[in-house]
Amino acid sequence: MRIVLSIIAALAAFSLVGAAEKPARAPDPCGGESPPALAVPAGNDLAFALEAEGVQVYACAASAASFAWTFQAPEAKLSEAGGPAAGTHYAGPTWESADGSKVVGAKLEAATPDAAAIPWLLLRAASHAGSGRMDAVTFVQRIRTSGGNPPQSGCDASHAGAVTRVPYRAVYCFYRKGPAS
């Protein structure tokens, strides 16, 4: 009986040591949330994700026979999940890392899981500048948006040229070619 108990104790201790040696896997900040239309093509792996907090800038302009708020540009600070500043997001659309590297995206697809927020997007990298975090990005997804929609009123002939900034938040997922690609 003592031998059996010793073996069980040894196995339990071994499994605890094995569990302690395996680092806990961080949850994928971008996994499984986006609609199929926003799927990143095979051969591209998630490189990193950044949280954005800022504004969507709109201008009141003539549109057909009336006036409407038209999108001008984003202005947002990028940060690590709940952490330090990591860069900025601005017209282009451009994402610039704190290391100076940049990627400019071109919209491929959009989906609207929440009508109260700006759409989720899939963008391909159209150009890069600088050497660093953004230089090998192939695709960008915008997910988990909140806010950012243009105002529903306040744009007419008397407000032509007016600019408004609407607060928004989002998560941007940055992808690179996978090792086997």
N, C-alpha and C positions, 0 to 999 in steps of 0.2 A: 504494500500500500504506500509506504514511504517513497518508493522508487517512482510509482505512478504520479504521486503528488509532486515530486521533484521535477519530473519530466513536464508536467502541466505548468508548473511555475516557470521553468526554463523557457518553454514555448511562449508563454504569455510575455515574459520579459523580452524575448527575441522579437515578438511582433510589435511591442511598444518601441523598441530601439529602431526597428525598421520604419515605423510610422514617423518617428522623430527625425529620421534622416531624410525623409521625402518632404521637400518644401511644399507648403500649401499652394495650390494653383490659384492664381488671381482670377477672379471672374472676368470674362470677356466683356468689356464695356460696350461692344457693338454687336455681339452675337445674337442671332435669332430674332431681332426686333424688326428689321426692315421688310417691307412688302416684297414679293418676288420680283416686281418690276425694278426694284433698286438693287438687285443682287449684283455683286461685283463678279466680273468674269473669272472663271477658273484660272488658276495659275497665279493669282494675286493673294497675298496674305496680309492680315492686319499687322501694321507696323506699330501704330500708336493711336490713341484717341485724345482729343483735347476738348475741354468745355469752353463754350463761348458765352460771353455776356456783353451785351451792347445794345445797339439800335439798328433798325432798318430805316433808311432815309428815303422819304418820298417827297416829290414836288407836285404841286397843283398845276396841271397843264391842260390845254385844249385836247380833246379826244373825240374825233368824229364831230358830232353836232353838239357836244356838251363838254364838260370838264371832268377830269378824274385825277386821283392821286396816282402818279406813276413812280415806280421804283427807280431810285438813283444808285444807291450803294449801301453795303453794310458797313458798320463801324463797330468793331468788337474787340475785346481783350480775350486772348486765349490763355487757358491755364491747364495745368495738370489736374486730374480729378481731385478737387478739394485742396489743391496745393498751390505751388508758386506760379507766377506769371511765366508764360511760355512763348508769347508772341502776339501778333495782331492779325485781324481779318478786315479787309477793305476792298474797294472797287477792283474789279477785274473779272470774276472774284479772285482775290489773292489772299493766300495765307502766308504770313512771314513769321518764321521762327525767331526766337531770341538770338540764335546764332547767325542771323542775317540771310539764311537760305530762304527761297521763296518757291511757291508753286502757284500757277494760275490755272483755274479750272474752266472747263467747258461743260455746260449742262447737257446730260444725256436723257435723264428721266426725272419725273416728279411724282409724288404721291401725297395725298392729304388725309392722314389718319385722324386729324383733329381740325375741324373747320375753324376753330378759334385761334389757330396758330398757322404760321407760314408753313408751306409744304416741306416735306422731307425730300432730299435730292440725291441723285447719283451724278457725279461729275467725273470726267476723265481729265487727266493732267494734260494741259495744252502747251505749257512751257514751264521752264525752271530757271532760276537764277541763283547764283551762289552755291557754295559747298557746305553741306550740313544736313540737318534732319529732313528737310523738304526735297533735297535734290533727286531722290530716286522714287518719289511718290508717283504712283500710276493712276490711282483713283481716290476720290474723296466722297464719303457719304455724309449727308447732314441728317441727323435723326433726333428724336426726343425734343422737338421744338416746342417752345411756348411763347406766345405773343408774336409781335412783329407784323401783324396784318395792317394794311393801310386803313386809315379812318374811313368810316362809312359816310361821313358828311363833312361839310366845311370846305369843299372845293367847288368854287363857281367862278364866274368871270371876275368878281370883285376880289378873289383870292389868287388869281393867276400868278404863278411864280412863287407862291408861298411854299415854304419847306417845313416838313414836320419830321420828327425823329420818334419812332415807336420802339419801346424797349422789347428785347427778345432774348431768349436763351436757346442754346442748342448744344448738341454733342457732334463733333466732327471726327469721323473715323478715317484714318489715312492708311492706304494700302500700298504695298510694293510687290514687285515680281517675287514669286516664291523661289526657294533654292533650286527646285527641279525645273523651273521655267526657262 
